[in-house]
Amino acid sequence: MNVGILGLGTLGRTLALGLREHGHVTTLGATTRTPREAPPELAHVQIFASNVELARWSDVLFLCVKPFQMESVLREIAPELREGLLLISNAASVRIEQLGKWAQWRLPIVRAMPNMPCRIGAGMTVLTAGSDVSDEELSLARSLFEVLGRVAIVEENLMDAATGLSACGPAYVYLIVEAMSEAGVKLGIPRKTATLLAAQALYGSAKLVLESNLHPAALKDEVTTPAGCTVDALTVLEEGRMRSTLLNAVVAAASRSAELSA
Ligand SMILES: NC(=O)c1ccc[n+]([C@@H]2O[C@H](COP(=O)([O-])OP(=O)(O)OC[C@H]3O[C@@H](n4cnc5c(N)ncnc54)[C@H](OP(=O)(O)O)[C@@H]3O)[C@@H](O)[C@H]2O)c1
């Protein structure tokens, strides 16, 4: 199977690296706006001179350009679109109906919203399928993203919410890791160790949520000894409105996602 990545930017590279490290895909091809050699870590990716050539070659084509670039890219490759080609759009905001109009063809189109940890096989991808997508095609899309992490399938009207929560989510987490590790430095822990402590606390806690199936509040209660130190920290976080701030941040990102293709 030939897998094409149109737009080898941050996300395109993430998919290319993830599929090499964790997948079974042997043939990867890609384009960028400015044709150039693949960087050494992407030596396994064949770089095509044009999007049209890439579309002709691909069995599955990941579209990884910005939402505002999607129309021109789809119009450009429209003459090469054919039965049997599965398009997977990773652009935030742009709806399947719109993509189909630009492609001028009733093609199977899946929308995907992956996130950065796909690079190391620990990603989260949310998928939604157009009405022309068969069960086999959705399974194929699912299997490609499953090698990069976990997959959830939702109705298309939830894709902006998924963007604000899980595609943007790593940025919120990096901010938390940075802040916690800075606190460690303030308390005298060497920076490298402080970052390890902060990142591993988040990693382990998230893993426990996923593996225990317990409500996060129940797990929080387990850490919070009566009259201990955790409850003092939680009090400070509640005073700083961390819970409602995070909630509002996700909602803000989802609202912005809905506007991106407007
Ligand atoms: N970054 C994320 O975490 C993330 C997560 C989920 C979804 N997404 C979605 O993924 C898409 C790409 O985001 P990104 O962060 O990867 O952006 P990015 O780093 O700017 O990458 C976009 C890539 O598209 C290429 N490109 C632009 N126009 C092109 C054209 N006409 N033909 C071929 N290649 C073209 C650019 O090439 P040049 O380098 O030559 O300009 C660049 O390599 C967006 O729609 C975004 O919503 C991103």
The ligand as a Tripos MOL2 file, in Angstrom:
@<TRIPOS>MOLECULE
LIG
   48    52     1     0     0
SMALL
NO_CHARGES

@<TRIPOS>ATOM
      1 N1          0.3440   20.4380   14.5530 N.am      1 LIG1
      2 C1         -0.5460   19.6460   15.1740 C.2       1 LIG1
      3 O1         -0.3690   19.2230   16.3300 O.2       1 LIG1
      4 C2         -1.8070   19.1980   14.4730 C.ar      1 LIG1
      5 C3         -2.6440   18.2520   15.0890 C.ar      1 LIG1
      6 C4         -3.7980   17.8370   14.4150 C.ar      1 LIG1
      7 C5         -4.1160   18.3830   13.1850 C.ar      1 LIG1
      8 N2         -3.3110   19.3280   12.6290 N.ar      1 LIG1
      9 C6         -3.6800   19.8600   11.3130 C.3       1 LIG1
     10 O2         -2.6560   19.5190   10.4050 O.3       1 LIG1
     11 C7         -2.5560   20.5160    9.4070 C.3       1 LIG1
     12 C8         -1.1010   20.9290    9.2850 C.3       1 LIG1
     13 O3         -0.6780   21.5020   10.5130 O.3       1 LIG1
     14 P1          0.8840   21.6390   10.8380 P.3       1 LIG1
     15 O4          0.9710   22.0980   12.2430 O.co2     1 LIG1
     16 O5          1.5970   20.4020   10.4330 O.co2     1 LIG1
     17 O6          1.2850   22.8330    9.8270 O.3       1 LIG1
     18 P2          2.6900   23.1250    9.1510 P.3       1 LIG1
     19 O7          3.8130   22.7100   10.0360 O.co2     1 LIG1
     20 O8          2.6520   24.5370    8.6450 O.co2     1 LIG1
     21 O9          2.7280   22.1320    7.8910 O.3       1 LIG1
     22 C9          2.0290   22.3830    6.7340 C.3       1 LIG1
     23 C10         2.8320   21.7440    5.6090 C.3       1 LIG1
     24 O10         2.0460   21.8510    4.4340 O.3       1 LIG1
     25 C11         2.9110   22.1760    3.3790 C.3       1 LIG1
     26 N3          2.1530   22.7920    2.2980 N.ar      1 LIG1
     27 C12         1.4680   23.9630    2.2930 C.ar      1 LIG1
     28 N4          0.9010   24.1710    1.0850 N.ar      1 LIG1
     29 C13         1.2430   23.1070    0.3280 C.ar      1 LIG1
     30 C14         0.9940   22.7440   -1.0180 C.ar      1 LIG1
     31 N5          0.2640   23.5210   -1.8260 N.pl3     1 LIG1
     32 N6          1.5030   21.6020   -1.4700 N.ar      1 LIG1
     33 C15         2.2480   20.7820   -0.6790 C.ar      1 LIG1
     34 N7          2.5240   21.0650    0.6010 N.ar      1 LIG1
     35 C16         2.0330   22.2210    1.0800 C.ar      1 LIG1
     36 C17         3.9170   23.1200    3.9640 C.3       1 LIG1
     37 O11         5.0620   23.1630    3.1480 O.3       1 LIG1
     38 P3          6.2220   24.2920    3.3460 P.3       1 LIG1
     39 O12         6.9570   23.8280    4.5800 O.co2     1 LIG1
     40 O13         7.0520   24.1900    2.1140 O.co2     1 LIG1
     41 O14         5.5050   25.5880    3.5330 O.co2     1 LIG1
     42 C18         4.1700   22.4200    5.3150 C.3       1 LIG1
     43 O15         5.1660   21.4390    5.1690 O.3       1 LIG1
     44 C19        -3.4800   21.6560    9.8200 C.3       1 LIG1
     45 O16        -4.6240   21.6250    8.9990 O.3       1 LIG1
     46 C20        -3.8330   21.3710   11.2540 C.3       1 LIG1
     47 O17        -5.1800   21.7430   11.5310 O.3       1 LIG1
     48 C21        -2.1460   19.7440   13.2270 C.ar      1 LIG1
@<TRIPOS>BOND
     1     1     2 1
     2     2     3 2
     3     2     4 1
     4     4     5 ar
     5     4    48 ar
     6     5     6 ar
     7     6     7 ar
     8     7     8 ar
     9     8     9 1
    10     8    48 ar
    11     9    10 1
    12     9    46 1
    13    10    11 1
    14    11    12 1
    15    11    44 1
    16    12    13 1
    17    13    14 1
    18    14    15 2
    19    14    16 1
    20    14    17 1
    21    17    18 1
    22    18    19 2
    23    18    20 1
    24    18    21 1
    25    21    22 1
    26    22    23 1
    27    23    24 1
    28    23    42 1
    29    24    25 1
    30    25    26 1
    31    25    36 1
    32    26    27 ar
    33    26    35 ar
    34    27    28 ar
    35    28    29 ar
    36    29    30 ar
    37    29    35 ar
    38    30    31 1
    39    30    32 ar
    40    32    33 ar
    41    33    34 ar
    42    34    35 ar
    43    36    37 1
    44    36    42 1
    45    37    38 1
    46    38    39 2
    47    38    40 1
    48    38    41 1
    49    42    43 1
    50    44    45 1
    51    44    46 1
    52    46    47 1
@<TRIPOS>SUBSTRUCTURE
     1 LIG1         1 GROUP 0 **** ****
